[in-house]
Amino acid sequence: MSTPTGSGSSPTSSPTSTSGLVVAVDGPSGSGKSSVSRAVARSLGLAYLDTGAMYRAATWWCVHEGVPLTDREAVAAAVVALPLDQGLDPDAPHVVVGGTDVTAAIRDTAVSAAVSAVATNLAARAELGRRQRAVIAAERTGGWSGGRGVVAEGRDITTAIAPDAPVRVLLTASEEARLRRRSLEVHGTDDAAAVAATRDQVVRRDADDSTVVQFRVAADGVVTLDSSDLDFDETVAALLAVVERRGAPA
């Protein structure tokens, strides 16, 4: 993975108490962890690492290179060779693979339907996990944010990637709420047809991924934040409150 890049500008406000801070956020599909984590990173002046985008980029790369997703060894080899440049600026978290900007492409339904093939490949997970730990380590002490810290979100950040993070949160919501949110995100509506069309992306993917990582129940020391009855701003405020209570430089 190439050196993560950012906007090059300093945040307008950044409490010194967040210097070197790592905020780890896990959660199921549709829980809002990406948008909420990004907003929290922006609010605190931290870097933002979307590990789900990393898995999506790896999936796009395998398809682009003609690697059969059923060939686990070939997928693992492709992930090791993945030429990834992933930005950490929460205002513009670009994803570039082999010189191609895939920021939008990795959100396509086809990638969403296939990403579990990479996410459940243990060798591929090991490689991407290595890259994620390297990014987090760099953002604790250096990186584009000058050691300001990072909000990292995904499936196993609180348990496998950054189990020593001072702030670890499982952001969850009811299945109904998650399906509604993902339907609005993907289809622009949360009517019955849109929810039915979105169900595979949410329910099936969570079931597949849960075979290799636990992200439905908080591990010891991880704060559970249920956003079922919260809107976006309320969820951001709730996560910021957790950071305020538990955050400290690593």
C-alpha positions in Angstrom: 0.0 0.0 0.0 1.4 3.4 -0.9 1.7 6.1 1.6 -1.8 7.4 2.4 -2.5 10.9 1.2 -4.6 13.7 2.4 -5.7 17.2 1.6 -2.5 18.8 2.9 -4.4 21.3 4.9 -4.7 21.5 8.6 -8.1 21.2 10.3 -9.6 24.4 11.5 -9.9 23.1 15.0 -8.3 20.1 16.6 -8.2 19.6 20.4 -4.6 18.8 21.5 -6.0 16.1 23.6 -6.7 14.0 20.5 -3.0 14.0 19.5 -2.1 10.4 18.6 -5.6 9.2 19.4 -6.9 6.0 17.8 -10.7 5.6 17.6 -11.7 2.1 16.5 -15.3 1.6 15.2 -16.8 -1.7 14.2 -20.3 -2.6 13.1 -22.6 -4.5 10.8 -23.7 -3.3 7.3 -26.0 -0.3 7.4 -25.1 0.6 10.9 -23.8 4.0 9.7 -20.2 3.3 10.8 -18.6 4.8 7.6 -20.5 8.1 7.5 -20.5 8.5 11.3 -16.8 7.7 11.6 -16.0 10.1 8.8 -17.9 12.9 10.5 -16.2 12.2 13.8 -12.8 12.3 12.2 -13.6 15.6 10.5 -14.9 17.0 13.8 -11.8 16.0 15.7 -9.3 16.8 13.0 -8.2 13.1 12.7 -7.3 10.9 9.8 -10.1 8.6 8.5 -9.4 4.9 7.6 -12.3 3.1 5.9 -11.1 -0.5 5.9 -14.3 -1.7 4.1 -13.1 0.4 1.2 -9.9 -1.5 1.3 -11.7 -4.8 0.9 -13.8 -3.4 -1.8 -10.7 -2.1 -3.7 -9.2 -5.6 -3.4 -12.4 -7.1 -4.8 -12.4 -4.6 -7.7 -8.8 -5.5 -8.4 -9.4 -9.2 -8.5 -12.3 -8.8 -10.9 -10.3 -6.3 -13.0 -7.3 -8.7 -13.2 -9.6 -11.7 -14.0 -8.9 -13.5 -10.8 -11.6 -16.1 -10.0 -13.0 -15.2 -6.6 -13.5 -18.9 -5.9 -9.7 -19.5 -6.2 -8.6 -18.6 -2.7 -4.9 -18.8 -3.3 -5.1 -16.7 -6.4 -7.2 -14.1 -4.6 -4.7 -14.0 -1.7 -1.8 -13.5 -4.2 -3.7 -10.7 -5.9 -4.3 -8.9 -2.6 -0.7 -9.1 -1.7 0.1 -7.4 -5.0 -2.7 -4.9 -4.7 -1.4 -1.5 -5.8 -3.5 0.6 -3.5 -3.4 4.3 -2.8 -6.1 5.1 -0.2 -6.6 8.7 1.0 -7.1 9.4 4.7 -8.6 12.9 4.5 -12.2 12.6 5.8 -13.2 15.4 3.4 -11.9 13.5 0.4 -11.1 9.8 1.1 -10.1 8.7 -2.4 -9.3 5.1 -3.4 -7.0 4.6 -6.4 -5.9 1.1 -7.6 -3.1 0.8 -10.1 -3.5 4.4 -11.1 -7.3 4.1 -11.6 -9.6 6.1 -9.3 -12.1 3.5 -8.1 -13.7 5.6 -5.3 -17.1 5.4 -7.0 -16.7 2.0 -8.7 -16.1 0.1 -5.5 -19.6 1.1 -4.3 -21.3 -0.6 -7.3 -23.7 -3.3 -6.5 -21.5 -5.9 -8.3 -18.7 -5.2 -5.9 -21.0 -5.2 -2.9 -22.3 -8.6 -3.9 -18.8 -10.0 -4.3 -16.7 -8.4 -1.5 -17.4 -11.2 1.0 -15.3 -13.6 -1.2 -12.3 -11.4 -0.3 -13.4 -10.6 3.3 -13.7 -14.3 4.2 -10.4 -15.2 2.7 -8.1 -15.6 5.7 -4.9 -15.0 3.8 -6.3 -11.9 2.1 -7.5 -10.6 5.5 -4.1 -11.1 7.0 -2.5 -9.0 4.2 -5.1 -6.2 4.5 -4.9 -6.4 8.2 -1.1 -5.8 8.0 -1.7 -2.8 5.9 -4.3 -1.4 8.2 -2.1 -1.8 11.3 0.7 0.0 9.4 -1.6 2.9 8.6 -2.8 3.2 12.2 0.7 3.0 13.6 1.8 5.8 11.2 -1.1 8.0 12.1 -0.3 7.6 15.8 3.1 9.3 15.2 3.2 10.7 11.7 1.4 10.4 8.4 -0.5 13.1 6.6 -2.1 14.3 9.8 1.2 14.8 11.5 0.5 12.2 14.2 -2.8 13.7 15.0 -4.5 10.3 15.2 -7.1 8.3 13.2 -10.6 7.0 13.3 -10.5 3.5 11.8 -13.7 1.6 11.0 -14.6 -1.8 9.8 -15.4 -5.3 11.1 -12.5 -6.3 13.4 -10.8 -3.0 14.3 -11.7 -3.2 17.9 -10.6 -6.8 18.3 -7.9 -7.8 15.8 -6.5 -4.6 14.2 -6.3 -2.1 17.1 -7.3 -3.9 20.2 -5.2 -1.4 22.2 -7.0 1.7 20.9 -8.2 3.9 23.8 -11.6 4.3 22.2 -13.3 1.2 20.9 -16.9 1.2 19.8 -19.3 -1.3 18.3 -21.8 0.8 16.4 -25.0 -1.2 15.8 -28.7 -0.9 14.9 -31.7 -3.0 14.4 -31.9 -5.0 11.2 -35.0 -2.9 10.2 -33.1 0.4 10.7 -30.0 -0.9 8.8 -32.0 -2.1 5.9 -33.9 1.2 5.7 -30.6 3.2 5.8 -28.9 1.1 3.2 -32.0 1.3 0.9 -32.0 5.1 1.1 -28.3 5.2 0.4 -28.4 2.8 -2.6 -31.8 3.4 -4.0 -32.9 6.7 -2.7 -36.0 5.3 -1.1 -36.9 2.9 1.7 -40.1 1.5 0.2 -40.7 -2.3 0.4 -39.2 -3.0 -3.0 -36.0 -1.1 -2.2 -35.6 -2.8 1.1 -36.1 -6.2 -0.5 -33.5 -5.4 -3.2 -31.0 -4.3 -0.5 -31.5 -7.2 1.9 -28.8 -9.4 0.3 -26.2 -6.7 0.6 -26.9 -6.3 4.3 -28.1 -9.6 5.8 -26.3 -12.1 3.6 -23.0 -10.2 3.7 -23.1 -9.9 7.5 -23.8 -13.6 7.7 -20.9 -14.4 5.4 -18.4 -12.1 7.2 -19.4 -13.3 10.6 -17.9 -16.7 9.8 -14.4 -15.2 10.1 -14.9 -12.2 12.4 -17.1 -11.3 15.3 -18.7 -7.9 14.9 -22.2 -8.4 16.2 -21.4 -8.5 19.9 -19.0 -6.1 21.6 -15.8 -7.6 23.0 -14.6 -6.9 26.5 -13.9 -3.2 26.9 -15.7 -2.2 23.7 -18.6 0.3 24.1 -21.8 -0.6 22.3 -23.6 2.3 20.7 -27.1 1.4 19.3 -28.2 4.0 16.8 -31.6 2.4 15.9 -33.5 5.3 17.3 -30.9 8.0 16.6 -30.6 10.2 13.5 -27.2 10.9 11.9 -26.4 14.0 13.9 -27.4 12.3 17.1 -25.3 9.3 16.4 -22.2 11.5 15.6 -22.8 13.3 18.9 -23.1 10.0 20.8 -19.8 8.8 19.4 -18.1 12.1 20.1 -19.4 11.7 23.7 -17.7 8.3 23.9 -14.5 9.8 22.7 -14.8 12.5 25.3 -15.3 10.0 28.1 -12.7 7.4 27.1 -10.2 9.1 24.7 -6.6 9.8 25.6 -3.4 9.9 23.6 -2.1 6.4 22.8 
